[in-house]
Structure formats: C-alpha cells, structure tokens
Amino acid sequence: MEKNFSVLLAALVMIWGCSMQPVNKPDNQNESIKPCLKSPNCVSTQAHDSRHAMPPLPFMGSKEQSKQRIIAIVKSLARSEIVKISDSYIHAQFRSRFFRFVDDAEFRFDDAARIVHFRSASRVGYYDFGVNRRRMSEICKRYLSK
C-alpha cells in the first residue's frame, strides 16, 4: 500500500512540475516565429543559445516543394495535426500519447535566404524530456533524406 502511494505521489509531482509554466502558444496572426522562453522545452532555428538552437533547413527545390515535403512529413507522424498553412508559414500541433499535452511546431519559409526556420515548443510545463528536440531532429532527418 505504501509503495503504491509513493508511485502515485511521484507521478503527480512529475505531472505538476511539467505543467506549471504559462501557455507558450504561437502567434498565428503575423505568422512570425516567437523566441523560445527560458524553459528547456523549446527548440528554434532563431535561438542563439545551445540549449534551444537548431540549424535551419535548406529549401529542397522550390519553396512550394519544400513546404509540401514538410507537410507530408508532419502528417506521417503520430498524433499530429496541421493547424494552418499559408504561403510562407505552417503551424502544426502534436499531442502526447498519455496526457494529451500539446506541442506546437511552426515553420517559416524564408524566400530570400532559401531556408526554412522552425520552432517547436511545449505549450505548458517546464521540462519536456527532450521531446521537441527529438521530434524536430527526426523531421529534419526525414526532410534531408528524401
């Protein structure tokens, strides 16, 4: 009985600790990528610190071909949903399997530099146990290997 209570208490503390930060939701109105907050649950191509930074992706063909490539990869991932697509922007959401937490991924297509900037972050919580970095690393790997 005491062991079950300890396991339950540990699980509740972990959930509470992961969900204490204010909502970290993207701003779809101007389709720009927000900077990462100080929490480690975000990665971005526009971050300058190693904790959050990832390199941008090169265009693969035209902007439209690159965009279609990203859309296909995102749609192939479990529990993913494309929320918004415009000429130079994609917003996708990913839900965690058990607690259904939402992570937002944004992709911004820079015509002048011919690169794709992105940001992926948990909406709530502080730690994500590296989920956003691993997801974006997998998306980058698939994008570059096709």
Beta strands, then each sheet from edge to edge (+ up, - down):
strand 1: 42-44
strand 2: 57-58
strand 3: 80-86
strand 4: 89-95
strand 5: 102-110
strand 6: 115-122
sheet 1: 1+ 6- 2+
sheet 2: 1+ 6- 5+ 4- 3+
end
